[in-house]
Amino acid sequence: GKHWTVNEVRALIRIWSDKNIQQQLEGTVRNKRIFEQVAARLQKFGIDRDWKQCRTKYKNLKHEYKSVKCAQDSGSTSKSMKFFNELDAILGHCTMEQASKSDN
């Protein structure tokens, strides 16, 4: 599909930062229904993306965020990404919990 614009990604992150959406995403792997909701909400912003595109973008952002975060945690400042702070606000708390769980 076509590349996501900065505005589209911002809109996706805004929807994703909704506590309700986050709780649904954290609690499930079969998340087609959630991404259908996300796509419907993007539509209201005039953004035409299907649930698959939303899910793929979500996964990619999450993956990129984690690799930047890990690099930072290991003292490297060379890695960075657009939207890091926005994603950190959403994901920072849950990745910390998961990190401490895997330490034990």
Secondary structure as UniProt FT lines:
FT   HELIX           6..16
FT   HELIX           19..26
FT   HELIX           32..44
FT   TURN            45..46
FT   HELIX           51..73
FT   TURN            74..75
FT   TURN            82..83
FT   HELIX           84..103
//
